[in-house]
Amino acid sequence: MNQDKMHLVNKIFNNETIRTIWDKEQEKYYISVVDIVRVLTDSKDPRHYWNVLKGRLKDEGNETVTNCDQLKLKAQDGKYRLTDVVDIEGMFRIIESIPSKNAEPIKQWLAKLGSERIDEVFDPSLAAQRSIDLYRAKGYDERWITKRIQNIQDRKELTDIWKENGITESREFAILTNEIYKTWSGMTANEYKSFKGLRKESLRDNMSDIEVALADLGELATREIAKKKKPQGLNENIEVARRGGKIASNTRKNLETEIGESVVTNDNFLNYEYVDKKEIEMKK
């Protein structure tokens, strides 16, 4: 686990310094509760404020306190001390519990997000348009966005086939996806993300055109083989996933032979770069 400044969290808090930690294994950010309290309240002793608030939340049966971890975070004096932290969901739960005018803008933003998601339940096209707008805002061109939307649909067709063949758990979907990736790229999806320097960001969104084409080919081939062979259960589907990945692997090898270099690159679309700092030991 590595300590890192998460820009999105700091943006939510008007660029105030909020200590965060990235947990690579769980793929989660953990945020210092005392820092949240310090920014959102006028308390001269945010640690005491949090202890009082924590006691009240505990009495109310609030799960945020139950799920609160302690990690060693770097204090102002440069020493690492155990500090209460929560994940992103817990962060928002705590914000909702703080009766402060400074928290109101974030509460209003959360209420707006909730209203928008409810609107999308009644009109799913709003969710599709939101995705397109987000991709545009990140700098993707219209051609790329069109292909990405199609890729999402292709992926859905593959997972539907897996469901028909007895795959029901999210863990099993991840295993099959990793088998395809490992066969053509030599890496699992998480290893591939680490190779590109990514964390929460989407792997597909940060691939080159060739990498996306190979990933698509591996999944499309797996889908078509599964349609014909109708494998049942995890083990049979793993074998088919490897066969689909092998088709993409052969294509990759042929192309690399022609151009004389690897098509798997550690570049990512938005040039993300996280600077790893001192290893942080989790204390639970």
C-alpha positions in Angstrom: 0.0 0.0 0.0 1.3 3.4 -0.9 0.5 6.9 0.4 -0.5 9.3 -2.4 -2.3 12.6 -2.9 -5.6 11.8 -4.6 -6.4 14.8 -6.8 -10.1 14.1 -7.0 -10.6 14.0 -3.3 -8.7 17.2 -2.8 -10.8 18.9 -5.5 -13.9 17.9 -3.6 -12.5 19.7 -0.6 -11.4 22.8 -2.6 -7.8 21.6 -2.9 -7.3 21.4 0.8 -4.6 18.8 1.7 -6.4 15.5 2.5 -4.1 12.5 3.3 -5.0 9.5 1.2 -3.7 6.0 0.8 -4.1 3.7 -2.2 -4.6 0.0 -1.4 -3.4 -1.9 -4.4 -4.8 -5.2 -3.3 -8.4 -3.9 -2.7 -8.1 -1.2 -5.4 -9.5 1.4 -3.0 -8.5 4.8 -1.7 -8.6 5.3 2.0 -9.0 8.9 3.4 -8.0 10.4 6.7 -11.2 11.1 8.7 -9.4 13.8 10.9 -8.5 15.7 7.7 -12.1 15.6 6.5 -13.3 16.9 9.9 -10.5 19.6 9.9 -11.6 21.0 6.5 -15.4 20.8 7.0 -15.7 22.1 10.6 -14.5 25.1 12.5 -13.2 22.9 15.3 -9.9 23.9 16.8 -9.4 20.2 17.7 -10.6 18.1 14.8 -9.4 14.9 16.5 -11.6 15.5 19.5 -14.5 16.5 17.2 -14.2 13.2 15.4 -14.0 11.2 18.6 -17.3 12.8 19.8 -18.9 12.3 16.4 -17.6 8.7 16.2 -19.2 8.0 19.6 -22.6 9.4 18.4 -22.5 7.4 15.1 -21.6 4.2 17.0 -24.6 4.7 19.3 -26.8 5.2 16.2 -25.5 1.9 14.8 -23.8 3.7 11.9 -21.8 1.1 9.9 -19.3 3.8 8.9 -17.7 3.6 12.3 -17.7 -0.2 12.2 -15.9 -0.2 8.8 -13.4 2.4 9.9 -9.8 1.2 9.7 -6.6 2.5 11.2 -3.6 3.1 9.0 -0.2 4.8 9.6 -0.3 8.2 8.0 2.4 10.8 7.9 1.8 13.7 10.4 3.1 17.3 10.2 6.1 16.4 12.2 7.1 13.8 9.6 6.3 10.8 11.8 3.8 8.0 10.9 1.0 7.5 13.3 -2.1 5.3 13.3 -5.1 7.4 12.1 -8.7 6.5 11.4 -9.4 6.2 7.7 -12.4 5.3 5.5 -13.0 4.4 1.9 -14.8 6.7 -0.6 -18.3 5.6 0.4 -17.4 6.0 4.1 -16.1 9.5 3.4 -19.4 10.6 2.0 -21.3 9.0 4.9 -19.2 11.0 7.3 -19.7 14.2 5.3 -23.5 13.7 5.6 -23.2 13.4 9.3 -21.3 16.7 9.9 -23.7 19.6 10.7 -21.5 22.3 9.1 -22.1 25.0 6.5 -18.8 24.0 5.0 -20.2 20.6 4.2 -23.4 21.9 2.6 -21.9 22.3 -1.0 -20.8 18.7 -1.0 -24.1 17.5 0.4 -25.9 19.5 -2.4 -23.6 17.9 -5.0 -24.4 14.5 -3.6 -28.1 15.2 -3.7 -27.8 16.3 -7.3 -26.0 13.2 -8.2 -28.7 11.1 -6.5 -31.4 12.9 -8.4 -29.6 12.4 -11.7 -29.2 8.6 -11.1 -32.9 8.3 -10.4 -33.7 10.1 -13.6 -31.5 7.6 -15.4 -33.5 4.7 -14.0 -36.6 6.1 -15.8 -34.6 7.1 -18.9 -31.4 4.9 -19.5 -30.4 7.0 -22.5 -29.4 9.8 -20.0 -26.8 7.4 -18.6 -25.5 6.6 -22.1 -25.3 10.3 -22.9 -23.5 11.0 -19.6 -20.8 8.4 -20.5 -20.3 10.0 -23.9 -20.0 13.5 -22.3 -17.5 12.3 -19.8 -15.3 10.7 -22.5 -15.5 13.9 -24.5 -14.5 15.9 -21.5 -11.4 13.7 -21.0 -10.3 14.4 -24.6 -11.4 11.3 -26.5 -12.5 11.9 -30.1 -15.9 10.9 -31.6 -14.5 7.9 -33.5 -12.9 6.4 -30.4 -16.1 7.0 -28.3 -18.2 5.2 -30.9 -15.9 2.2 -30.8 -15.8 2.2 -27.0 -19.6 2.1 -26.8 -19.6 -0.8 -29.2 -16.9 -2.6 -27.2 -19.1 -2.3 -24.1 -21.9 -4.0 -26.0 -19.6 -6.7 -27.2 -18.4 -7.4 -23.7 -22.1 -7.6 -22.5 -22.7 -10.3 -25.2 -19.7 -12.3 -24.0 -20.8 -12.2 -20.3 -24.4 -13.2 -21.4 -22.9 -16.3 -23.1 -20.9 -17.0 -19.9 -24.1 -16.8 -17.8 -25.8 -19.2 -20.2 -22.9 -21.6 -19.6 -23.2 -21.6 -15.9 -20.9 -18.7 -14.8 -22.7 -16.7 -12.1 -20.2 -15.2 -9.7 -18.2 -12.0 -10.3 -15.1 -13.8 -9.2 -15.6 -16.3 -12.0 -16.1 -13.5 -14.6 -12.8 -12.0 -13.4 -11.0 -15.4 -13.7 -12.2 -15.9 -17.3 -11.3 -12.3 -18.3 -7.8 -12.8 -16.8 -7.3 -16.0 -18.7 -8.0 -14.2 -22.0 -5.7 -11.3 -21.1 -2.9 -13.6 -19.8 -2.9 -15.7 -22.9 -2.5 -12.8 -25.4 -0.7 -10.2 -23.3 1.1 -12.3 -20.6 -0.5 -10.3 -17.9 -3.8 -10.4 -15.9 -6.0 -7.3 -16.1 -4.7 -6.0 -12.8 -1.1 -6.6 -13.8 -1.7 -4.9 -17.1 -3.1 -1.9 -15.2 -0.1 -1.7 -12.9 2.2 -2.0 -16.0 0.5 1.1 -17.4 0.6 2.9 -14.1 -3.1 2.9 -13.6 -5.2 2.5 -10.4 -9.0 3.1 -10.6 -8.8 4.1 -14.2 -10.2 1.8 -16.9 -7.7 -0.4 -18.6 -9.5 -0.3 -22.0 -9.7 3.5 -21.9 -5.9 3.7 -21.7 -4.9 1.1 -24.3 -3.5 1.9 -27.8 -5.7 1.2 -30.8 -3.7 -2.1 -31.4 -4.0 -3.2 -27.7 -7.8 -2.5 -27.8 -8.1 -4.5 -31.1 -6.2 -7.5 -29.6 -8.3 -7.3 -26.4 -11.5 -7.2 -28.5 -10.3 -10.1 -30.7 -9.6 -12.3 -27.7 -13.1 -11.7 -26.2 -14.9 -11.9 -29.6 -13.1 -15.2 -30.4 -13.9 -16.5 -26.9 -17.6 -15.6 -27.4 -17.9 -17.3 -30.8 -16.1 -20.5 -29.6 -18.3 -20.6 -26.5 -21.4 -20.3 -28.7 -20.4 -23.3 -30.7 -18.8 -25.5 -28.0 -21.3 -24.6 -25.2 -18.8 -25.2 -22.3 -20.4 -25.7 -18.9 -18.9 -24.5 -15.6 -15.8 -22.7 -14.8 -13.1 -25.2 -15.9 -14.6 -25.8 -19.3 -15.0 -22.0 -19.8 -11.4 -21.4 -18.8 -10.3 -23.7 -21.6 -12.4 -21.8 -24.1 -11.1 -18.4 -22.8 -7.6 -19.6 -23.3 -8.4 -20.7 -26.9 -9.9 -17.3 -27.6 -6.9 -15.5 -26.1 -4.6 -17.7 -28.2 -6.2 -16.3 -31.4 -5.4 -12.8 -30.2 -1.9 -14.0 -29.1 -1.1 -15.4 -32.6 -2.2 -12.1 -34.2 0.0 -10.1 -31.8 3.0 -12.3 -32.6 2.5 -12.0 -36.3 2.2 -8.2 -36.1 5.2 -7.9 -33.8 7.3 -10.0 -36.2 6.3 -7.6 -39.1 7.1 -4.4 -37.2 9.9 -5.6 -35.1 8.6 -4.3 -31.7 6.2 -5.0 -29.0 2.6 -3.7 -29.4 2.0 -4.0 -25.6 3.0 -0.6 -24.2 3.1 1.0 -20.7 1.7 4.2 -22.2 -1.7 5.4 -21.0 -4.1 7.8 -22.7 -4.1 10.6 -20.2 -0.5 10.2 -19.1 -1.4 9.2 -15.5 1.6 9.0 -13.2 1.4 8.0 -9.6 4.5 8.5 -7.4 5.0 5.7 -5.0 6.2 6.8 -1.5 7.1 5.0 1.7 5.4 1.6 2.1 2.5 1.9 4.6 1.6 -1.0 6.8 -2.1 -1.6 7.3 -3.3 -2.0 10.9 -6.7 -3.4 11.4 
